[in-house]
């Protein structure tokens, strides 16, 4: 299912109150706080059937947080939310992790949100774990990629092929090329290009995103 299941003919608050009765340790004040933090305080008495997909996602997360759980497992938690709602919910969840010691497992295809929100990432491809570690560890480049801005044209294939330290080069704008290096450091690259007669106005490192890392290890084509 894309969203959590509710009693659609009941209000958002009534749905939370039913869960609270089952848990047995949830006060009305806690429900009030949850509704406020998930942004549904002003719509708590509306029937769930009139809620948008994003609102139902918020309510589902709020219901999961009742009773102060120690572990939360979320599947595509921001599905249907607008950017503002996504920011609010992820900020709220980060706060719960920091202050309440909550552990959250998130399953998501939104790499940018995973990169921003998660401390540790596991990547599964065709049912097999292919990479795991902190976001920083996974994105630490094994190959250096730099963005080079030229003033008088790009180096040709023959020039690039004659320098084995240059693994790959791709034109990205009319004056900019992304170059993958075999070793760290761009000073040698600048000197190499100058000696080849190319005028360089800027060299800046490019940080690989989690999405790019995912595509690189799963073998998918990011442009396909």
C-alpha positions in Angstrom: 0.0 0.0 0.0 1.2 3.6 -0.7 -0.2 4.9 2.6 -1.0 3.5 6.0 -4.5 2.0 6.6 -7.0 4.0 8.7 -10.7 4.1 9.6 -11.5 6.6 6.8 -14.9 7.6 8.3 -13.3 8.6 11.6 -11.3 11.7 12.2 -7.5 11.8 12.4 -7.7 12.3 16.1 -10.1 9.4 16.6 -7.8 7.1 14.7 -4.9 8.1 17.0 -7.1 7.6 20.1 -8.0 4.1 19.0 -4.3 3.2 18.7 -3.7 4.9 22.1 -6.4 2.6 23.7 -4.7 -0.5 22.3 -1.3 0.6 23.6 -2.7 1.6 27.0 0.1 4.0 27.9 -0.7 7.1 25.8 -2.2 10.3 27.3 -4.4 12.8 25.6 -1.5 15.3 26.0 0.8 13.1 24.0 -1.8 12.9 21.2 -2.1 16.7 21.2 1.7 17.0 20.9 1.9 14.4 18.1 -0.8 16.2 16.1 0.9 19.5 16.5 4.3 18.2 15.5 3.0 16.4 12.4 1.1 19.5 11.3 -2.4 18.1 11.6 -3.6 20.0 14.8 -5.9 22.2 12.7 -7.3 19.2 10.8 -7.5 16.6 13.5 -11.3 16.5 13.6 -11.7 16.1 9.8 -12.4 12.6 8.5 -9.4 10.8 7.2 -11.2 10.2 3.9 -10.8 13.9 3.0 -7.1 13.9 3.8 -4.5 14.1 1.0 -1.9 11.4 0.6 0.7 13.5 2.3 -1.6 14.2 5.3 -2.2 10.4 5.6 1.5 9.9 5.6 1.9 12.4 8.4 -0.9 10.7 10.4 0.7 7.3 9.9 4.0 8.5 11.2 2.3 10.2 14.1 0.4 7.0 15.0 3.7 5.0 14.8 5.3 7.4 17.3 2.5 6.9 20.0 3.8 5.3 23.2 7.4 6.4 22.6 8.7 3.4 20.7 12.4 2.6 20.6 12.4 1.4 17.0 10.6 2.7 14.0 10.5 1.1 10.5 9.3 3.4 7.8 8.6 2.6 4.1 8.8 5.6 1.8 7.8 7.9 4.8 7.5 11.2 2.7 5.4 9.7 -0.1 2.9 12.3 -1.3 4.3 15.2 0.8 5.3 18.6 -0.6 8.8 19.9 0.1 7.8 21.9 3.1 6.0 18.9 4.7 8.9 16.6 3.9 11.3 19.1 5.7 9.0 19.4 8.7 8.6 15.6 9.1 12.2 14.7 8.6 13.3 17.5 11.1 10.8 16.1 13.6 12.1 12.6 13.2 15.7 13.7 13.5 14.8 15.5 16.8 13.2 12.2 18.1 16.4 10.4 17.2 18.7 12.9 19.0 16.6 13.5 22.1 14.6 10.3 22.6 17.2 7.7 21.5 14.8 6.5 18.8 16.2 4.2 16.1 14.7 4.5 12.6 15.0 2.1 9.7 13.9 3.8 6.4 13.2 2.1 3.1 13.2 4.6 0.3 14.1 5.2 -3.3 14.5 8.9 -2.8 18.3 9.0 -2.6 18.5 12.7 -1.8 16.4 12.3 1.3 18.3 9.2 2.4 21.6 11.1 1.9 20.3 14.0 4.0 18.5 12.0 6.7 20.3 8.7 7.4 23.5 8.1 9.3 24.1 4.6 7.8 23.0 3.3 4.4 22.5 -0.2 3.0 22.1 -0.6 -0.7 20.3 -3.7 -2.0 20.3 -4.7 -5.7 18.2 -7.6 -6.9 17.8 -8.8 -3.3 21.5 -8.8 -2.5 23.3 -6.4 -0.2 25.9 -4.6 -2.4 27.1 -1.8 -0.1 26.8 -0.5 3.4 28.3 2.1 5.6 28.0 5.7 6.6 27.0 8.2 3.9 30.4 9.8 4.3 32.2 6.5 3.8 30.2 5.5 0.8 30.6 8.8 -0.9 34.3 9.1 -0.3 35.5 9.0 -3.9 37.8 6.2 -5.0 38.3 8.2 -8.2 38.6 12.0 -8.1 36.2 13.9 -10.3 36.9 17.6 -11.0 34.9 20.2 -12.9 37.3 22.1 -15.2 36.4 25.4 -16.9 38.3 26.2 -20.1 38.8 29.6 -21.8 40.0 28.5 -25.3 38.5 25.1 -26.1 38.7 21.6 -24.8 41.5 19.0 -25.0 40.9 16.5 -27.7 40.7 12.7 -27.5 44.4 12.2 -28.4 45.6 14.5 -25.7 43.4 12.8 -23.1 44.4 9.3 -24.2 48.1 10.3 -23.9 47.7 10.9 -20.1 46.8 7.7 -18.2 46.2 9.7 -15.0 43.0 11.0 -16.8 40.5 8.2 -16.6 37.5 9.8 -18.3 36.4 13.3 -19.6 32.9 14.5 -20.4 31.8 17.9 -21.7 28.9 19.3 -19.5 28.6 22.9 -20.8 30.1 24.9 -23.6 33.1 25.7 -21.5 33.1 23.1 -18.8 34.3 19.5 -18.7 34.1 16.9 -15.9 37.4 14.9 -15.6 37.8 11.7 -13.6 41.3 11.4 -12.3 43.3 8.3 -11.3 44.8 10.0 -8.3 44.0 12.9 -5.9 45.1 16.4 -6.4 44.3 18.9 -9.2 47.6 20.9 -9.3 49.2 18.3 -11.6 46.2 18.4 -13.8 46.3 22.1 -14.1 50.0 22.0 -15.0 49.4 19.2 -17.5 46.7 21.2 -19.3 48.8 24.4 -19.3 51.7 22.6 -20.9 49.3 21.3 -23.5 48.3 24.8 -24.4 44.9 24.9 -22.7 43.9 27.9 -20.7 42.1 26.9 -17.5 40.0 29.5 -15.5 38.8 27.1 -12.7 39.2 23.6 -11.3 36.7 22.5 -8.6 36.1 19.0 -7.1 32.7 17.4 -7.8 31.2 15.5 -4.9 29.4 12.3 -5.8 25.8 12.1 -4.7 24.3 9.0 -3.2 22.2 8.6 -6.3 25.3 8.6 -8.5 27.0 6.1 -6.1 23.9 3.8 -6.2 23.8 3.9 -10.0 27.5 3.3 -10.3 27.5 0.1 -8.2 24.2 -1.3 -9.5 25.3 -0.9 -13.1 22.3 1.2 -14.1 22.7 3.9 -16.6 21.9 7.3 -15.1 21.1 8.7 -18.6 19.0 5.8 -19.8 
